[in-house]
Amino acid sequence: MNSIKKGIYKHYKGNLYEVIGIARHSETLEEMVVYKALYGEGDIWVRPARMWNEIIELPEKTVKRFELVESDIQ
């Protein structure tokens, strides 16, 4: 599977999320990141793993979509 670790990540827009695990799409077998918002109602989200480490081009700088803040791996 993918090298995305369980842990807390900061989205480039500022919110924090916890990666719960990696799943596979039932039809395409594409790897998906399952993650939980650490704000509001704590919604559960899924995003294609290929998008997780994407680089985002902002007018003022280039940033990672998600940045690992705290890993569950000790």
C-alpha positions as CSV (number, residue, x, y, z in Angstrom):
1,M,0.0,0.0,0.0
2,N,0.8,3.7,0.0
3,S,3.4,5.4,2.2
4,I,0.8,7.8,3.7
5,K,1.1,7.4,7.5
6,K,-1.7,7.5,10.1
7,G,-1.6,10.7,12.1
8,I,-2.6,14.3,12.2
9,Y,-2.2,16.4,9.0
10,K,-2.7,20.1,8.3
11,H,-4.5,21.0,5.1
12,Y,-3.0,23.9,3.2
13,K,-6.1,25.9,4.0
14,G,-5.4,25.5,7.7
15,N,-7.8,22.8,9.1
16,L,-6.5,19.7,10.9
17,Y,-7.4,16.1,9.9
18,E,-6.6,12.7,11.2
19,V,-5.8,9.9,8.7
20,I,-7.6,6.8,9.8
21,G,-6.3,4.5,7.1
22,I,-5.9,3.6,3.5
23,A,-8.8,1.9,1.7
24,R,-9.4,0.7,-1.9
25,H,-12.2,1.7,-4.2
26,S,-14.4,-1.3,-4.7
27,E,-14.6,-1.0,-8.5
28,T,-11.2,0.5,-9.6
29,L,-9.0,-0.7,-6.7
30,E,-7.6,2.9,-6.5
31,E,-6.1,3.6,-3.1
32,M,-8.1,6.1,-1.1
33,V,-7.1,8.0,2.1
34,V,-9.8,7.8,4.8
35,Y,-9.6,10.8,7.1
36,K,-11.6,12.6,9.8
37,A,-12.0,16.3,10.3
38,L,-10.7,17.5,13.7
39,Y,-13.2,20.4,13.8
40,G,-17.0,20.8,13.5
41,E,-18.9,17.5,13.5
42,G,-15.8,15.5,12.8
43,D,-16.9,14.4,9.4
44,I,-15.3,11.4,7.7
45,W,-13.8,12.0,4.3
46,V,-12.2,10.0,1.5
47,R,-9.7,11.3,-1.1
48,P,-7.7,9.5,-3.8
49,A,-4.2,8.8,-2.3
50,R,-2.6,10.2,-5.5
51,M,-4.1,13.6,-4.5
52,W,-2.9,13.5,-0.9
53,N,0.7,14.5,-1.5
54,E,0.0,16.8,-4.4
55,I,1.7,20.2,-4.6
56,I,-0.6,23.1,-4.7
57,E,0.4,26.3,-6.7
58,L,-0.8,29.3,-4.8
59,P,-0.2,32.9,-6.1
60,E,2.3,33.6,-3.3
61,K,3.9,30.1,-2.9
62,T,3.9,26.4,-3.6
63,V,2.7,24.1,-0.8
64,K,1.8,20.5,-0.1
65,R,-1.9,19.8,0.0
66,F,-1.5,18.0,3.4
67,E,1.5,18.3,5.8
68,L,2.1,15.7,8.5
69,V,1.9,17.4,11.9
70,E,1.9,14.3,14.2
71,S,2.5,10.7,13.3
72,D,0.9,7.7,15.0
73,I,4.0,5.7,14.3
74,Q,6.4,5.8,17.3
